[in-house]
Amino acid sequence: MPHCVKKGKWLRIRILQRKAKNFRERTMVPPPPEPPSSSSSSSSSATTEDDILDIPLHMIGFEYEVVSGNKVSGHLKVTPQCCQPFKVLHGGVSAMMSEALASMGACLACGLKRVAGIQVNINHFKSAKLGDLVYAEATLQSIGERIQAWEVRFWKTTSSNSEDRLLISSATVTLVSNMPLPENGKDFLKAFRKHAKL
């Protein structure tokens, strides 16, 4: 292969690498604020790592309202961290919330044993735009010895307890349940019990 062809190919690769780096820098989401240091005055309302039920949901700003073995609900304000490039709620974020809420409820429904999602089926009917408030509710549909099914619905609303809401997505999550909890999973039970009021 002639030297000029190799050089041209190398140059195209470098240009693409530079464009990718510039794109990453332009679209990078700033990191979440640092939690207060232990040297500062401790407040009972400060969130610690032990208080966080689900780190990805915490990172996008999801707030829980109900955590029980037959219903898990909460709300999320649509921010740039959970939007696709068109400034609407990313469908993958809805799928992540679906599995997380259903998994929490399933874990409680089977007596704080390990669960694992095996299928998520989600349908999107409408969009939620940047700044909208989205209310999510997961409800137990079926429970067996090893399998649970949960329905998760998402509404766009003006406030977290508003009756005036518009259904934007609906998901069905199937989970395997009643598996033994691994040693490294026992730490999260403290936060789980606190939120579920156990």
KEVEXSE-992213 format. One record per residue (C-alpha): residue in three letters; x, y, z. Coordinates in pm, whole numbers, plus 50000, padded with zeros to 5 digits. Layout:
+-----+-------+-------+-------+
! res !    xx !    yy !    zz !
+-----+-------+-------+-------+
! Ala !     X !     Y !     Z !
...
+-----+-------+-------+-------+
//
This chain:
+-----+-------+-------+-------+
! res !    xx !    yy !    zz !
+-----+-------+-------+-------+
! Met ! 50000 ! 50000 ! 50000 !
! Pro ! 50145 ! 50338 ! 49903 !
! His ! 50261 ! 50564 ! 50187 !
! Cys ! 50015 ! 50844 ! 50094 !
! Val ! 49716 ! 50605 ! 50130 !
! Lys ! 49830 ! 50499 ! 50479 !
! Lys ! 49879 ! 50863 ! 50577 !
! Gly ! 49533 ! 50958 ! 50443 !
! Lys ! 49368 ! 50676 ! 50636 !
! Trp ! 49555 ! 50774 ! 50953 !
! Leu ! 49449 ! 51138 ! 50907 !
! Arg ! 49080 ! 51041 ! 50869 !
! Ile ! 49101 ! 50834 ! 51188 !
! Arg ! 49257 ! 51125 ! 51380 !
! Ile ! 48986 ! 51364 ! 51254 !
! Leu ! 48712 ! 51123 ! 51365 !
! Gln ! 48877 ! 51080 ! 51706 !
! Arg ! 48896 ! 51458 ! 51750 !
! Lys ! 48529 ! 51500 ! 51649 !
! Ala ! 48426 ! 51230 ! 51898 !
! Lys ! 48625 ! 51397 ! 52176 !
! Asn ! 48470 ! 51738 ! 52098 !
! Phe ! 48121 ! 51584 ! 52097 !
! Arg ! 48182 ! 51416 ! 52436 !
! Glu ! 48305 ! 51744 ! 52584 !
! Arg ! 48002 ! 51938 ! 52452 !
! Thr ! 47744 ! 51685 ! 52572 !
! Met ! 47903 ! 51584 ! 52901 !
! Val ! 47667 ! 51618 ! 53196 !
! Pro ! 47824 ! 51785 ! 53498 !
! Pro ! 47876 ! 51553 ! 53795 !
! Pro ! 47622 ! 51566 ! 54078 !
! Pro ! 47707 ! 51792 ! 54370 !
! Glu ! 47937 ! 51648 ! 54634 !
! Pro ! 47766 ! 51538 ! 54957 !
! Pro ! 47849 ! 51750 ! 55260 !
! Ser ! 48173 ! 51649 ! 55429 !
! Ser ! 48166 ! 51475 ! 55765 !
! Ser ! 48354 ! 51768 ! 55922 !
! Ser ! 48063 ! 52004 ! 55857 !
! Ser ! 47767 ! 52009 ! 56092 !
! Ser ! 47563 ! 51698 ! 56032 !
! Ser ! 47200 ! 51742 ! 55947 !
! Ser ! 46933 ! 51475 ! 55973 !
! Ser ! 46808 ! 51572 ! 55625 !
! Ala ! 47146 ! 51519 ! 55454 !
! Thr ! 47149 ! 51219 ! 55221 !
! Thr ! 47424 ! 50966 ! 55285 !
! Glu ! 47525 ! 50672 ! 55071 !
! Asp ! 47347 ! 50442 ! 55319 !
! Asp ! 47020 ! 50629 ! 55252 !
! Ile ! 47025 ! 50573 ! 54875 !
! Leu ! 46804 ! 50290 ! 54752 !
! Asp ! 46914 ! 50295 ! 54389 !
! Ile ! 47218 ! 50498 ! 54284 !
! Pro ! 47121 ! 50545 ! 53914 !
! Leu ! 46773 ! 50670 ! 54013 !
! His ! 46928 ! 50897 ! 54276 !
! Met ! 47169 ! 51040 ! 54016 !
! Ile ! 46884 ! 51150 ! 53788 !
! Gly ! 46684 ! 51300 ! 54076 !
! Phe ! 46411 ! 51039 ! 54130 !
! Glu ! 46225 ! 51083 ! 54462 !
! Tyr ! 46028 ! 50800 ! 54626 !
! Glu ! 45679 ! 50843 ! 54768 !
! Val ! 45568 ! 50485 ! 54851 !
! Val ! 45789 ! 50176 ! 54889 !
! Ser ! 45599 ! 49855 ! 54973 !
! Gly ! 45561 ! 49496 ! 54862 !
! Asn ! 45264 ! 49571 ! 54636 !
! Lys ! 45334 ! 49930 ! 54523 !
! Val ! 45639 ! 50150 ! 54465 !
! Ser ! 45590 ! 50506 ! 54344 !
! Gly ! 45769 ! 50837 ! 54312 !
! His ! 45838 ! 51125 ! 54080 !
! Leu ! 46109 ! 51269 ! 53861 !
! Lys ! 46156 ! 51614 ! 53716 !
! Val ! 46284 ! 51579 ! 53359 !
! Thr ! 46634 ! 51733 ! 53356 !
! Pro ! 46915 ! 51732 ! 53098 !
! Gln ! 47064 ! 51426 ! 53274 !
! Cys ! 46768 ! 51211 ! 53167 !
! Cys ! 46691 ! 51359 ! 52824 !
! Gln ! 46774 ! 51242 ! 52477 !
! Pro ! 46918 ! 51501 ! 52231 !
! Phe ! 46567 ! 51623 ! 52143 !
! Lys ! 46510 ! 51741 ! 52504 !
! Val ! 46251 ! 51476 ! 52591 !
! Leu ! 46271 ! 51197 ! 52850 !
! His ! 46494 ! 50918 ! 52719 !
! Gly ! 46313 ! 50587 ! 52671 !
! Gly ! 46606 ! 50404 ! 52830 !
! Val ! 46558 ! 50610 ! 53146 !
! Ser ! 46193 ! 50499 ! 53157 !
! Ala ! 46303 ! 50136 ! 53116 !
! Met ! 46565 ! 50177 ! 53393 !
! Met ! 46305 ! 50328 ! 53628 !
! Ser ! 46063 ! 50045 ! 53542 !
! Glu ! 46304 ! 49771 ! 53636 !
! Ala ! 46432 ! 49953 ! 53945 !
! Leu ! 46084 ! 50020 ! 54090 !
! Ala ! 45958 ! 49670 ! 54011 !
! Ser ! 46274 ! 49515 ! 54160 !
! Met ! 46234 ! 49709 ! 54485 !
! Gly ! 45872 ! 49604 ! 54521 !
! Ala ! 45950 ! 49244 ! 54428 !
! Cys ! 46228 ! 49230 ! 54686 !
! Leu ! 45985 ! 49342 ! 54956 !
! Ala ! 45709 ! 49111 ! 54831 !
! Cys ! 45932 ! 48805 ! 54871 !
! Gly ! 46063 ! 48893 ! 55217 !
! Leu ! 46381 ! 49086 ! 55129 !
! Lys ! 46530 ! 48812 ! 54916 !
! Arg ! 46725 ! 48870 ! 54596 !
! Val ! 46536 ! 48933 ! 54272 !
! Ala ! 46651 ! 48972 ! 53913 !
! Gly ! 46467 ! 49119 ! 53617 !
! Ile ! 46435 ! 48877 ! 53326 !
! Gln ! 46215 ! 49083 ! 53091 !
! Val ! 46114 ! 49446 ! 53051 !
! Asn ! 45851 ! 49535 ! 52792 !
! Ile ! 45778 ! 49907 ! 52766 !
! Asn ! 45549 ! 50111 ! 52542 !
! His ! 45579 ! 50488 ! 52503 !
! Phe ! 45258 ! 50675 ! 52416 !
! Lys ! 45351 ! 51041 ! 52467 !
! Ser ! 45668 ! 51233 ! 52549 !
! Ala ! 45771 ! 51423 ! 52860 !
! Lys ! 45969 ! 51737 ! 52782 !
! Leu ! 46256 ! 51898 ! 52969 !
! Gly ! 46112 ! 52050 ! 53288 !
! Asp ! 45804 ! 51824 ! 53304 !
! Leu ! 45722 ! 51630 ! 53620 !
! Val ! 45680 ! 51254 ! 53569 !
! Tyr ! 45500 ! 51038 ! 53825 !
! Ala ! 45586 ! 50665 ! 53822 !
! Glu ! 45396 ! 50384 ! 53989 !
! Ala ! 45482 ! 50014 ! 53996 !
! Thr ! 45211 ! 49771 ! 54108 !
! Leu ! 45228 ! 49397 ! 54167 !
! Gln ! 45026 ! 49203 ! 53909 !
! Ser ! 45119 ! 48842 ! 53983 !
! Ile ! 45334 ! 48662 ! 54238 !
! Gly ! 45441 ! 48301 ! 54233 !
! Glu ! 45700 ! 48093 ! 54410 !
! Arg ! 45978 ! 48197 ! 54167 !
! Ile ! 45828 ! 48454 ! 53925 !
! Gln ! 45669 ! 48796 ! 53979 !
! Ala ! 45511 ! 49032 ! 53726 !
! Trp ! 45482 ! 49407 ! 53785 !
! Glu ! 45312 ! 49681 ! 53586 !
! Val ! 45484 ! 50020 ! 53585 !
! Arg ! 45302 ! 50326 ! 53454 !
! Phe ! 45434 ! 50677 ! 53394 !
! Trp ! 45225 ! 50993 ! 53387 !
! Lys ! 45313 ! 51350 ! 53302 !
! Thr ! 45165 ! 51573 ! 53570 !
! Thr ! 45183 ! 51922 ! 53715 !
! Ser ! 45245 ! 51808 ! 54073 !
! Ser ! 45334 ! 51479 ! 54241 !
! Asn ! 44982 ! 51425 ! 54380 !
! Ser ! 44779 ! 51579 ! 54101 !
! Glu ! 44477 ! 51396 ! 53962 !
! Asp ! 44524 ! 51580 ! 53633 !
! Arg ! 44778 ! 51357 ! 53462 !
! Leu ! 44851 ! 51214 ! 53118 !
! Leu ! 44971 ! 50853 ! 53070 !
! Ile ! 45299 ! 50863 ! 52876 !
! Ser ! 45442 ! 50509 ! 52917 !
! Ser ! 45347 ! 50166 ! 53044 !
! Ala ! 45579 ! 49874 ! 53117 !
! Thr ! 45555 ! 49514 ! 53228 !
! Val ! 45851 ! 49379 ! 53424 !
! Thr ! 45899 ! 49006 ! 53489 !
! Leu ! 46136 ! 48905 ! 53769 !
! Val ! 46282 ! 48589 ! 53918 !
! Ser ! 46248 ! 48605 ! 54296 !
! Asn ! 46325 ! 48425 ! 54622 !
! Met ! 46696 ! 48387 ! 54550 !
! Pro ! 46939 ! 48402 ! 54844 !
! Leu ! 47081 ! 48748 ! 54913 !
! Pro ! 47459 ! 48761 ! 54857 !
! Glu ! 47686 ! 48893 ! 55135 !
! Asn ! 47765 ! 49213 ! 54943 !
! Gly ! 47392 ! 49284 ! 54904 !
! Lys ! 47312 ! 49294 ! 55273 !
! Asp ! 47438 ! 49653 ! 55317 !
! Phe ! 47157 ! 49798 ! 55112 !
! Leu ! 46895 ! 49647 ! 55344 !
! Lys ! 46947 ! 49931 ! 55595 !
! Ala ! 46834 ! 50194 ! 55344 !
! Phe ! 46565 ! 49963 ! 55214 !
! Arg ! 46414 ! 49913 ! 55558 !
! Lys ! 46426 ! 50286 ! 55626 !
! His ! 46238 ! 50379 ! 55306 !
! Ala ! 45991 ! 50093 ! 55333 !
! Lys ! 45929 ! 50175 ! 55701 !
! Leu ! 46012 ! 49816 ! 55807 !
+-----+-------+-------+-------+
//
